[in-house]
Amino acid sequence: MAIGVGGIVDGKVTGITKYAAFVALGDGKSGMVHISEISHNYVNDIRDHLSEGQEVTVKIISIDEQGRINLSIKKAAPPSGNDREPRQMRGNGAHRAASDGPPSFEDKLKQFMYESENKITGIRSERRVSRRKGR
């Protein structure tokens, strides 16, 4: 199987972390789906959307210099009322159609939540390091 940027392939989820899911693509290749590329909706917990062993369709969005493959589930298929996620998000689970216009409030909120989580994680890491040095 030829793997190239822009290609859409099927794979199997082999691992899930707090911020990413890892997908086996076949031929000994695997890639990573960042939490922001799981769904068109805000994803708080990847396990609400994916499970290990699940078959998924992904789009190859980049391959870096070291050969690491970055994938997207949400770009593999347009959003619809019948998203391919086996388990809906907790809450209302409504799916919004993507638009080419300016970002919606929901998109802005998703970006804010993502950036805030990254900043908080960084601050917590710095505090742990400074506490260890102070001991």
Chimera marker file (.cmm) of the C-alpha trace (Angstrom):
<marker_set name="trace">
<marker id="1" x="0.000" y="0.000" z="0.000" r="1" g="1" b="0" radius="0.5"/>
<marker id="2" x="1.438" y="3.362" z="-1.021" r="1" g="1" b="0" radius="0.5"/>
<marker id="3" x="1.166" y="5.934" z="1.746" r="1" g="1" b="0" radius="0.5"/>
<marker id="4" x="1.210" y="9.565" z="0.678" r="1" g="1" b="0" radius="0.5"/>
<marker id="5" x="-0.022" y="12.893" z="1.981" r="1" g="1" b="0" radius="0.5"/>
<marker id="6" x="-3.669" y="13.386" z="1.079" r="1" g="1" b="0" radius="0.5"/>
<marker id="7" x="-4.374" y="9.677" z="0.829" r="1" g="1" b="0" radius="0.5"/>
<marker id="8" x="-7.360" y="8.150" z="2.604" r="1" g="1" b="0" radius="0.5"/>
<marker id="9" x="-6.748" y="4.709" z="4.088" r="1" g="1" b="0" radius="0.5"/>
<marker id="10" x="-8.318" y="2.273" z="6.525" r="1" g="1" b="0" radius="0.5"/>
<marker id="11" x="-6.554" y="1.327" z="9.725" r="1" g="1" b="0" radius="0.5"/>
<marker id="12" x="-7.020" y="-0.063" z="13.204" r="1" g="1" b="0" radius="0.5"/>
<marker id="13" x="-6.666" y="1.863" z="16.474" r="1" g="1" b="0" radius="0.5"/>
<marker id="14" x="-3.760" y="0.282" z="18.389" r="1" g="1" b="0" radius="0.5"/>
<marker id="15" x="-3.386" y="2.700" z="21.284" r="1" g="1" b="0" radius="0.5"/>
<marker id="16" x="-4.970" y="5.711" z="22.938" r="1" g="1" b="0" radius="0.5"/>
<marker id="17" x="-3.325" y="8.393" z="25.085" r="1" g="1" b="0" radius="0.5"/>
<marker id="18" x="-4.710" y="11.602" z="26.561" r="1" g="1" b="0" radius="0.5"/>
<marker id="19" x="-3.913" y="13.629" z="23.425" r="1" g="1" b="0" radius="0.5"/>
<marker id="20" x="-3.726" y="11.121" z="20.561" r="1" g="1" b="0" radius="0.5"/>
<marker id="21" x="-4.741" y="7.793" z="19.091" r="1" g="1" b="0" radius="0.5"/>
<marker id="22" x="-2.326" y="5.543" z="17.234" r="1" g="1" b="0" radius="0.5"/>
<marker id="23" x="-3.488" y="3.734" z="14.114" r="1" g="1" b="0" radius="0.5"/>
<marker id="24" x="-1.898" y="0.746" z="12.340" r="1" g="1" b="0" radius="0.5"/>
<marker id="25" x="-2.063" y="1.319" z="8.587" r="1" g="1" b="0" radius="0.5"/>
<marker id="26" x="-0.699" y="-2.005" z="7.344" r="1" g="1" b="0" radius="0.5"/>
<marker id="27" x="2.696" y="-2.934" z="5.889" r="1" g="1" b="0" radius="0.5"/>
<marker id="28" x="4.226" y="-2.277" z="9.313" r="1" g="1" b="0" radius="0.5"/>
<marker id="29" x="3.337" y="1.422" z="9.167" r="1" g="1" b="0" radius="0.5"/>
<marker id="30" x="1.417" y="3.373" z="11.768" r="1" g="1" b="0" radius="0.5"/>
<marker id="31" x="0.414" y="6.954" z="12.369" r="1" g="1" b="0" radius="0.5"/>
<marker id="32" x="-0.936" y="9.280" z="15.007" r="1" g="1" b="0" radius="0.5"/>
<marker id="33" x="-4.298" y="11.059" z="15.141" r="1" g="1" b="0" radius="0.5"/>
<marker id="34" x="-4.040" y="14.129" z="17.404" r="1" g="1" b="0" radius="0.5"/>
<marker id="35" x="-7.073" y="14.778" z="19.648" r="1" g="1" b="0" radius="0.5"/>
<marker id="36" x="-7.941" y="17.835" z="17.514" r="1" g="1" b="0" radius="0.5"/>
<marker id="37" x="-8.252" y="15.587" z="14.425" r="1" g="1" b="0" radius="0.5"/>
<marker id="38" x="-10.678" y="13.041" z="15.949" r="1" g="1" b="0" radius="0.5"/>
<marker id="39" x="-14.000" y="14.802" z="15.429" r="1" g="1" b="0" radius="0.5"/>
<marker id="40" x="-15.574" y="17.966" z="14.064" r="1" g="1" b="0" radius="0.5"/>
<marker id="41" x="-16.821" y="18.563" z="17.624" r="1" g="1" b="0" radius="0.5"/>
<marker id="42" x="-14.779" y="19.335" z="20.744" r="1" g="1" b="0" radius="0.5"/>
<marker id="43" x="-13.153" y="16.157" z="22.099" r="1" g="1" b="0" radius="0.5"/>
<marker id="44" x="-12.508" y="16.086" z="25.835" r="1" g="1" b="0" radius="0.5"/>
<marker id="45" x="-11.754" y="12.361" z="26.103" r="1" g="1" b="0" radius="0.5"/>
<marker id="46" x="-10.675" y="10.358" z="23.062" r="1" g="1" b="0" radius="0.5"/>
<marker id="47" x="-12.157" y="7.203" z="24.589" r="1" g="1" b="0" radius="0.5"/>
<marker id="48" x="-15.625" y="8.749" z="24.156" r="1" g="1" b="0" radius="0.5"/>
<marker id="49" x="-15.031" y="8.496" z="20.385" r="1" g="1" b="0" radius="0.5"/>
<marker id="50" x="-12.596" y="5.630" z="19.802" r="1" g="1" b="0" radius="0.5"/>
<marker id="51" x="-11.609" y="2.318" z="21.309" r="1" g="1" b="0" radius="0.5"/>
<marker id="52" x="-8.570" y="0.097" z="20.782" r="1" g="1" b="0" radius="0.5"/>
<marker id="53" x="-9.106" y="-2.409" z="17.988" r="1" g="1" b="0" radius="0.5"/>
<marker id="54" x="-11.653" y="-0.182" z="16.226" r="1" g="1" b="0" radius="0.5"/>
<marker id="55" x="-11.428" y="0.075" z="12.440" r="1" g="1" b="0" radius="0.5"/>
<marker id="56" x="-11.199" y="3.694" z="11.246" r="1" g="1" b="0" radius="0.5"/>
<marker id="57" x="-10.811" y="5.579" z="7.982" r="1" g="1" b="0" radius="0.5"/>
<marker id="58" x="-8.118" y="8.251" z="8.136" r="1" g="1" b="0" radius="0.5"/>
<marker id="59" x="-6.608" y="10.892" z="5.896" r="1" g="1" b="0" radius="0.5"/>
<marker id="60" x="-2.825" y="11.298" z="5.820" r="1" g="1" b="0" radius="0.5"/>
<marker id="61" x="-2.272" y="14.987" z="6.572" r="1" g="1" b="0" radius="0.5"/>
<marker id="62" x="1.519" y="15.021" z="6.832" r="1" g="1" b="0" radius="0.5"/>
<marker id="63" x="4.669" y="12.934" z="6.993" r="1" g="1" b="0" radius="0.5"/>
<marker id="64" x="7.598" y="14.594" z="8.745" r="1" g="1" b="0" radius="0.5"/>
<marker id="65" x="11.334" y="14.304" z="8.060" r="1" g="1" b="0" radius="0.5"/>
<marker id="66" x="11.636" y="11.349" z="10.441" r="1" g="1" b="0" radius="0.5"/>
<marker id="67" x="8.841" y="9.467" z="8.668" r="1" g="1" b="0" radius="0.5"/>
<marker id="68" x="6.189" y="10.030" z="11.349" r="1" g="1" b="0" radius="0.5"/>
<marker id="69" x="2.716" y="9.955" z="9.842" r="1" g="1" b="0" radius="0.5"/>
<marker id="70" x="0.075" y="12.415" z="11.064" r="1" g="1" b="0" radius="0.5"/>
<marker id="71" x="-3.509" y="11.404" z="10.448" r="1" g="1" b="0" radius="0.5"/>
<marker id="72" x="-6.998" y="12.899" z="10.619" r="1" g="1" b="0" radius="0.5"/>
<marker id="73" x="-10.266" y="11.082" z="11.116" r="1" g="1" b="0" radius="0.5"/>
<marker id="74" x="-12.383" y="14.222" z="10.738" r="1" g="1" b="0" radius="0.5"/>
<marker id="75" x="-10.802" y="15.124" z="7.376" r="1" g="1" b="0" radius="0.5"/>
<marker id="76" x="-11.338" y="11.622" z="5.992" r="1" g="1" b="0" radius="0.5"/>
<marker id="77" x="-15.075" y="12.258" z="5.642" r="1" g="1" b="0" radius="0.5"/>
<marker id="78" x="-17.191" y="15.416" z="5.770" r="1" g="1" b="0" radius="0.5"/>
<marker id="79" x="-19.319" y="15.933" z="8.895" r="1" g="1" b="0" radius="0.5"/>
<marker id="80" x="-22.856" y="14.662" z="8.749" r="1" g="1" b="0" radius="0.5"/>
<marker id="81" x="-25.710" y="13.630" z="10.973" r="1" g="1" b="0" radius="0.5"/>
<marker id="82" x="-24.332" y="10.096" z="10.708" r="1" g="1" b="0" radius="0.5"/>
<marker id="83" x="-20.716" y="10.636" z="11.726" r="1" g="1" b="0" radius="0.5"/>
<marker id="84" x="-18.667" y="7.448" z="11.664" r="1" g="1" b="0" radius="0.5"/>
<marker id="85" x="-18.011" y="7.573" z="15.403" r="1" g="1" b="0" radius="0.5"/>
<marker id="86" x="-19.476" y="4.474" z="17.057" r="1" g="1" b="0" radius="0.5"/>
<marker id="87" x="-20.138" y="6.230" z="20.347" r="1" g="1" b="0" radius="0.5"/>
<marker id="88" x="-21.621" y="9.707" z="20.321" r="1" g="1" b="0" radius="0.5"/>
<marker id="89" x="-20.238" y="12.434" z="22.520" r="1" g="1" b="0" radius="0.5"/>
<marker id="90" x="-21.770" y="12.606" z="25.932" r="1" g="1" b="0" radius="0.5"/>
<marker id="91" x="-24.247" y="15.462" z="26.108" r="1" g="1" b="0" radius="0.5"/>
<marker id="92" x="-26.330" y="16.427" z="23.097" r="1" g="1" b="0" radius="0.5"/>
<marker id="93" x="-23.954" y="14.861" z="20.550" r="1" g="1" b="0" radius="0.5"/>
<marker id="94" x="-25.204" y="17.192" z="17.806" r="1" g="1" b="0" radius="0.5"/>
<marker id="95" x="-23.062" y="17.439" z="14.694" r="1" g="1" b="0" radius="0.5"/>
<marker id="96" x="-22.585" y="20.736" z="12.919" r="1" g="1" b="0" radius="0.5"/>
<marker id="97" x="-21.958" y="21.015" z="9.218" r="1" g="1" b="0" radius="0.5"/>
<marker id="98" x="-18.642" y="22.627" z="8.338" r="1" g="1" b="0" radius="0.5"/>
<marker id="99" x="-18.807" y="25.996" z="6.622" r="1" g="1" b="0" radius="0.5"/>
<marker id="100" x="-16.339" y="27.940" z="4.545" r="1" g="1" b="0" radius="0.5"/>
<marker id="101" x="-17.247" y="31.201" z="6.261" r="1" g="1" b="0" radius="0.5"/>
<marker id="102" x="-15.678" y="32.776" z="9.330" r="1" g="1" b="0" radius="0.5"/>
<marker id="103" x="-15.132" y="30.524" z="12.360" r="1" g="1" b="0" radius="0.5"/>
<marker id="104" x="-18.246" y="29.909" z="14.412" r="1" g="1" b="0" radius="0.5"/>
<marker id="105" x="-18.503" y="30.442" z="18.157" r="1" g="1" b="0" radius="0.5"/>
<marker id="106" x="-18.203" y="26.662" z="18.562" r="1" g="1" b="0" radius="0.5"/>
<marker id="107" x="-14.957" y="26.604" z="16.539" r="1" g="1" b="0" radius="0.5"/>
<marker id="108" x="-13.531" y="29.507" z="18.551" r="1" g="1" b="0" radius="0.5"/>
<marker id="109" x="-14.485" y="27.806" z="21.817" r="1" g="1" b="0" radius="0.5"/>
<marker id="110" x="-12.874" y="24.548" z="20.670" r="1" g="1" b="0" radius="0.5"/>
<marker id="111" x="-9.633" y="26.392" z="19.868" r="1" g="1" b="0" radius="0.5"/>
<marker id="112" x="-9.729" y="28.220" z="23.207" r="1" g="1" b="0" radius="0.5"/>
<marker id="113" x="-10.235" y="24.953" z="25.124" r="1" g="1" b="0" radius="0.5"/>
<marker id="114" x="-7.368" y="23.292" z="23.238" r="1" g="1" b="0" radius="0.5"/>
<marker id="115" x="-4.957" y="26.178" z="23.879" r="1" g="1" b="0" radius="0.5"/>
<marker id="116" x="-6.008" y="26.477" z="27.530" r="1" g="1" b="0" radius="0.5"/>
<marker id="117" x="-5.433" y="22.771" z="28.169" r="1" g="1" b="0" radius="0.5"/>
<marker id="118" x="-1.962" y="22.981" z="26.625" r="1" g="1" b="0" radius="0.5"/>
<marker id="119" x="-1.070" y="26.037" z="28.729" r="1" g="1" b="0" radius="0.5"/>
<marker id="120" x="-2.317" y="24.434" z="31.946" r="1" g="1" b="0" radius="0.5"/>
<marker id="121" x="-0.359" y="21.257" z="31.211" r="1" g="1" b="0" radius="0.5"/>
<marker id="122" x="2.790" y="23.335" z="30.641" r="1" g="1" b="0" radius="0.5"/>
<marker id="123" x="2.316" y="25.269" z="33.878" r="1" g="1" b="0" radius="0.5"/>
<marker id="124" x="1.767" y="22.061" z="35.859" r="1" g="1" b="0" radius="0.5"/>
<marker id="125" x="4.928" y="20.546" z="34.372" r="1" g="1" b="0" radius="0.5"/>
<marker id="126" x="6.961" y="23.646" z="35.259" r="1" g="1" b="0" radius="0.5"/>
<marker id="127" x="5.686" y="23.531" z="38.842" r="1" g="1" b="0" radius="0.5"/>
<marker id="128" x="6.637" y="19.869" z="39.209" r="1" g="1" b="0" radius="0.5"/>
<marker id="129" x="10.132" y="20.572" z="37.923" r="1" g="1" b="0" radius="0.5"/>
<marker id="130" x="10.617" y="23.585" z="40.197" r="1" g="1" b="0" radius="0.5"/>
<marker id="131" x="9.396" y="21.605" z="43.225" r="1" g="1" b="0" radius="0.5"/>
<marker id="132" x="11.889" y="18.823" z="42.496" r="1" g="1" b="0" radius="0.5"/>
<marker id="133" x="14.737" y="21.314" z="42.192" r="1" g="1" b="0" radius="0.5"/>
<marker id="134" x="13.723" y="22.989" z="45.461" r="1" g="1" b="0" radius="0.5"/>
<marker id="135" x="13.966" y="19.767" z="47.461" r="1" g="1" b="0" radius="0.5"/>
<link id1="1" id2="2" r="1" g="1" b="0" radius="0.2"/>
<link id1="2" id2="3" r="1" g="1" b="0" radius="0.2"/>
<link id1="3" id2="4" r="1" g="1" b="0" radius="0.2"/>
<link id1="4" id2="5" r="1" g="1" b="0" radius="0.2"/>
<link id1="5" id2="6" r="1" g="1" b="0" radius="0.2"/>
<link id1="6" id2="7" r="1" g="1" b="0" radius="0.2"/>
<link id1="7" id2="8" r="1" g="1" b="0" radius="0.2"/>
<link id1="8" id2="9" r="1" g="1" b="0" radius="0.2"/>
<link id1="9" id2="10" r="1" g="1" b="0" radius="0.2"/>
<link id1="10" id2="11" r="1" g="1" b="0" radius="0.2"/>
<link id1="11" id2="12" r="1" g="1" b="0" radius="0.2"/>
<link id1="12" id2="13" r="1" g="1" b="0" radius="0.2"/>
<link id1="13" id2="14" r="1" g="1" b="0" radius="0.2"/>
<link id1="14" id2="15" r="1" g="1" b="0" radius="0.2"/>
<link id1="15" id2="16" r="1" g="1" b="0" radius="0.2"/>
<link id1="16" id2="17" r="1" g="1" b="0" radius="0.2"/>
<link id1="17" id2="18" r="1" g="1" b="0" radius="0.2"/>
<link id1="18" id2="19" r="1" g="1" b="0" radius="0.2"/>
<link id1="19" id2="20" r="1" g="1" b="0" radius="0.2"/>
<link id1="20" id2="21" r="1" g="1" b="0" radius="0.2"/>
<link id1="21" id2="22" r="1" g="1" b="0" radius="0.2"/>
<link id1="22" id2="23" r="1" g="1" b="0" radius="0.2"/>
<link id1="23" id2="24" r="1" g="1" b="0" radius="0.2"/>
<link id1="24" id2="25" r="1" g="1" b="0" radius="0.2"/>
<link id1="25" id2="26" r="1" g="1" b="0" radius="0.2"/>
<link id1="26" id2="27" r="1" g="1" b="0" radius="0.2"/>
<link id1="27" id2="28" r="1" g="1" b="0" radius="0.2"/>
<link id1="28" id2="29" r="1" g="1" b="0" radius="0.2"/>
<link id1="29" id2="30" r="1" g="1" b="0" radius="0.2"/>
<link id1="30" id2="31" r="1" g="1" b="0" radius="0.2"/>
<link id1="31" id2="32" r="1" g="1" b="0" radius="0.2"/>
<link id1="32" id2="33" r="1" g="1" b="0" radius="0.2"/>
<link id1="33" id2="34" r="1" g="1" b="0" radius="0.2"/>
<link id1="34" id2="35" r="1" g="1" b="0" radius="0.2"/>
<link id1="35" id2="36" r="1" g="1" b="0" radius="0.2"/>
<link id1="36" id2="37" r="1" g="1" b="0" radius="0.2"/>
<link id1="37" id2="38" r="1" g="1" b="0" radius="0.2"/>
<link id1="38" id2="39" r="1" g="1" b="0" radius="0.2"/>
<link id1="39" id2="40" r="1" g="1" b="0" radius="0.2"/>
<link id1="40" id2="41" r="1" g="1" b="0" radius="0.2"/>
<link id1="41" id2="42" r="1" g="1" b="0" radius="0.2"/>
<link id1="42" id2="43" r="1" g="1" b="0" radius="0.2"/>
<link id1="43" id2="44" r="1" g="1" b="0" radius="0.2"/>
<link id1="44" id2="45" r="1" g="1" b="0" radius="0.2"/>
<link id1="45" id2="46" r="1" g="1" b="0" radius="0.2"/>
<link id1="46" id2="47" r="1" g="1" b="0" radius="0.2"/>
<link id1="47" id2="48" r="1" g="1" b="0" radius="0.2"/>
<link id1="48" id2="49" r="1" g="1" b="0" radius="0.2"/>
<link id1="49" id2="50" r="1" g="1" b="0" radius="0.2"/>
<link id1="50" id2="51" r="1" g="1" b="0" radius="0.2"/>
<link id1="51" id2="52" r="1" g="1" b="0" radius="0.2"/>
<link id1="52" id2="53" r="1" g="1" b="0" radius="0.2"/>
<link id1="53" id2="54" r="1" g="1" b="0" radius="0.2"/>
<link id1="54" id2="55" r="1" g="1" b="0" radius="0.2"/>
<link id1="55" id2="56" r="1" g="1" b="0" radius="0.2"/>
<link id1="56" id2="57" r="1" g="1" b="0" radius="0.2"/>
<link id1="57" id2="58" r="1" g="1" b="0" radius="0.2"/>
<link id1="58" id2="59" r="1" g="1" b="0" radius="0.2"/>
<link id1="59" id2="60" r="1" g="1" b="0" radius="0.2"/>
<link id1="60" id2="61" r="1" g="1" b="0" radius="0.2"/>
<link id1="61" id2="62" r="1" g="1" b="0" radius="0.2"/>
<link id1="62" id2="63" r="1" g="1" b="0" radius="0.2"/>
<link id1="63" id2="64" r="1" g="1" b="0" radius="0.2"/>
<link id1="64" id2="65" r="1" g="1" b="0" radius="0.2"/>
<link id1="65" id2="66" r="1" g="1" b="0" radius="0.2"/>
<link id1="66" id2="67" r="1" g="1" b="0" radius="0.2"/>
<link id1="67" id2="68" r="1" g="1" b="0" radius="0.2"/>
<link id1="68" id2="69" r="1" g="1" b="0" radius="0.2"/>
<link id1="69" id2="70" r="1" g="1" b="0" radius="0.2"/>
<link id1="70" id2="71" r="1" g="1" b="0" radius="0.2"/>
<link id1="71" id2="72" r="1" g="1" b="0" radius="0.2"/>
<link id1="72" id2="73" r="1" g="1" b="0" radius="0.2"/>
<link id1="73" id2="74" r="1" g="1" b="0" radius="0.2"/>
<link id1="74" id2="75" r="1" g="1" b="0" radius="0.2"/>
<link id1="75" id2="76" r="1" g="1" b="0" radius="0.2"/>
<link id1="76" id2="77" r="1" g="1" b="0" radius="0.2"/>
<link id1="77" id2="78" r="1" g="1" b="0" radius="0.2"/>
<link id1="78" id2="79" r="1" g="1" b="0" radius="0.2"/>
<link id1="79" id2="80" r="1" g="1" b="0" radius="0.2"/>
<link id1="80" id2="81" r="1" g="1" b="0" radius="0.2"/>
<link id1="81" id2="82" r="1" g="1" b="0" radius="0.2"/>
<link id1="82" id2="83" r="1" g="1" b="0" radius="0.2"/>
<link id1="83" id2="84" r="1" g="1" b="0" radius="0.2"/>
<link id1="84" id2="85" r="1" g="1" b="0" radius="0.2"/>
<link id1="85" id2="86" r="1" g="1" b="0" radius="0.2"/>
<link id1="86" id2="87" r="1" g="1" b="0" radius="0.2"/>
<link id1="87" id2="88" r="1" g="1" b="0" radius="0.2"/>
<link id1="88" id2="89" r="1" g="1" b="0" radius="0.2"/>
<link id1="89" id2="90" r="1" g="1" b="0" radius="0.2"/>
<link id1="90" id2="91" r="1" g="1" b="0" radius="0.2"/>
<link id1="91" id2="92" r="1" g="1" b="0" radius="0.2"/>
<link id1="92" id2="93" r="1" g="1" b="0" radius="0.2"/>
<link id1="93" id2="94" r="1" g="1" b="0" radius="0.2"/>
<link id1="94" id2="95" r="1" g="1" b="0" radius="0.2"/>
<link id1="95" id2="96" r="1" g="1" b="0" radius="0.2"/>
<link id1="96" id2="97" r="1" g="1" b="0" radius="0.2"/>
<link id1="97" id2="98" r="1" g="1" b="0" radius="0.2"/>
<link id1="98" id2="99" r="1" g="1" b="0" radius="0.2"/>
<link id1="99" id2="100" r="1" g="1" b="0" radius="0.2"/>
<link id1="100" id2="101" r="1" g="1" b="0" radius="0.2"/>
<link id1="101" id2="102" r="1" g="1" b="0" radius="0.2"/>
<link id1="102" id2="103" r="1" g="1" b="0" radius="0.2"/>
<link id1="103" id2="104" r="1" g="1" b="0" radius="0.2"/>
<link id1="104" id2="105" r="1" g="1" b="0" radius="0.2"/>
<link id1="105" id2="106" r="1" g="1" b="0" radius="0.2"/>
<link id1="106" id2="107" r="1" g="1" b="0" radius="0.2"/>
<link id1="107" id2="108" r="1" g="1" b="0" radius="0.2"/>
<link id1="108" id2="109" r="1" g="1" b="0" radius="0.2"/>
<link id1="109" id2="110" r="1" g="1" b="0" radius="0.2"/>
<link id1="110" id2="111" r="1" g="1" b="0" radius="0.2"/>
<link id1="111" id2="112" r="1" g="1" b="0" radius="0.2"/>
<link id1="112" id2="113" r="1" g="1" b="0" radius="0.2"/>
<link id1="113" id2="114" r="1" g="1" b="0" radius="0.2"/>
<link id1="114" id2="115" r="1" g="1" b="0" radius="0.2"/>
<link id1="115" id2="116" r="1" g="1" b="0" radius="0.2"/>
<link id1="116" id2="117" r="1" g="1" b="0" radius="0.2"/>
<link id1="117" id2="118" r="1" g="1" b="0" radius="0.2"/>
<link id1="118" id2="119" r="1" g="1" b="0" radius="0.2"/>
<link id1="119" id2="120" r="1" g="1" b="0" radius="0.2"/>
<link id1="120" id2="121" r="1" g="1" b="0" radius="0.2"/>
<link id1="121" id2="122" r="1" g="1" b="0" radius="0.2"/>
<link id1="122" id2="123" r="1" g="1" b="0" radius="0.2"/>
<link id1="123" id2="124" r="1" g="1" b="0" radius="0.2"/>
<link id1="124" id2="125" r="1" g="1" b="0" radius="0.2"/>
<link id1="125" id2="126" r="1" g="1" b="0" radius="0.2"/>
<link id1="126" id2="127" r="1" g="1" b="0" radius="0.2"/>
<link id1="127" id2="128" r="1" g="1" b="0" radius="0.2"/>
<link id1="128" id2="129" r="1" g="1" b="0" radius="0.2"/>
<link id1="129" id2="130" r="1" g="1" b="0" radius="0.2"/>
<link id1="130" id2="131" r="1" g="1" b="0" radius="0.2"/>
<link id1="131" id2="132" r="1" g="1" b="0" radius="0.2"/>
<link id1="132" id2="133" r="1" g="1" b="0" radius="0.2"/>
<link id1="133" id2="134" r="1" g="1" b="0" radius="0.2"/>
<link id1="134" id2="135" r="1" g="1" b="0" radius="0.2"/>
</marker_set>
